[in-house]
Amino acid sequence: MTESRENWTSRSGFIIAAVGSAVGLGLPLLFLDYATGHKSNTSPPKAYRALFKGGETLGWWQVCVCIIIGLYYASVLTWAGSYVYFSVGQLWGSDPENFFFNTYLQTSKSTSFDFQFVGHLFWPIVGIWALTLIILFGGVKKGVELSNKIFMPLLFILFTILVIQALRLPGAVQGLNAFFTPNWAAMWDYKVWLAAFGHTFFSLSVGFGIMVTYASYLKPKTNLTGSGLIVGFANASTEILAGIGIFAALGFMAFSAGKPVDQVVSGGIGLAFIAFPKIISSLGTGADLFGLLFFSSLFVAGISSMVSILEVPIAAMQDKLKWGRKKAVSIIGGGSALVSIFLFSSVNSIKLVDIVDHFINNIGIIGGALLSIISIAWFKRSALMELRDHVNRISTVQLGKGWDFTLTVITSLILLVTLTMTVFSLIKNGYDTYSSSMLMFFGWGSVIFCAVIALVLSKMKDR
């Protein structure tokens, strides 16, 4: 006998889980994902199949994107967790960059594949996967929802304390001025827009199946637009709060070095694991507390996202093959864990994270979002109307022609142009200084994997 589909215990449980995964332009797509999952009461492959011919392939594409993200996301979580420990006494020493790349990650200098094992990366990533699987084994109510109800308030408390600490630093105002001063010239660069879309979609968890899956667990009469507005507002508020804290800290770093803020800023991984350790080491007696708060916040937020990401393929295989929860978690989660541990316990871990993340975010997520909009809003207008009517029947804020126009014209055309330019750039110029073999195997290979597996799974008969 197959298991019945679980439900969130309350709308608040759904909102907290959504914000845990999420932490303008993304809201119309968020509403589309909500409507798709809630109306179908199933995971992305079946949800899209119910809307248009060939939709199941798109659903499996989004499922595969989540699997790929889960593989490398566990590695970044491992680094954050390790740096909670390193923060006590600032074990990264006087040169955080050398410590991160050479001492901790032991990054290979080779331009080709090098899977030399790094022992101190192995056990932490095993622990990350063990914690994630334990939560997933608990199911939606006792696992995903309960963990988010614990982790999200904890994250808010940690980050609020962190921001207050950052604002008290000398030079914080200099950082805030940089944060709130727009760079109009950068608005003409399509890469900035693509990065913004990728960030927005990832933070709102739209375009790669998470919100379709989460919405499918909601009860029949749920205020979808009300929930969406709360999630969107919480996402925007959290990111503004994060920006204030980060730039206040960067302002302190610039003040201490006697340099402008833009000369001490590095993005992404460099910001988290190189710039912030430098800031933390400069704080004197408050360094340990600041470090613990910052990296604990990263870790707690990451666990919430990790659980959300893995829930998508688990739910999809439950729907497709009628697997029980434990079987789906064991096979999908366990298999992903084995691959992730093998790849990211090596001296090439950061290279693989950077390459796979770039391709999956800029092609996998953006491409999945674009295809869902085009398929429904351009070629299956009746499905779009059905989804709009479904939302309006149960929601307080009504969707109208403005929602249709934003999806059909503004969002889709902007994504189409920026995605096309990105793909041409990757084909012509590659990415960063990585070898063509690394880019082909792990970058384009990730994209090809998603396409092939999506096609294969869509051809399989349901059980």
Order of alpha helices (4+ residues) and beta strands (2+ residues): alpha-alpha-alpha-alpha-alpha-alpha-alpha-alpha-alpha-alpha-alpha-alpha-alpha-alpha-alpha-alpha-alpha-alpha-alpha-alpha
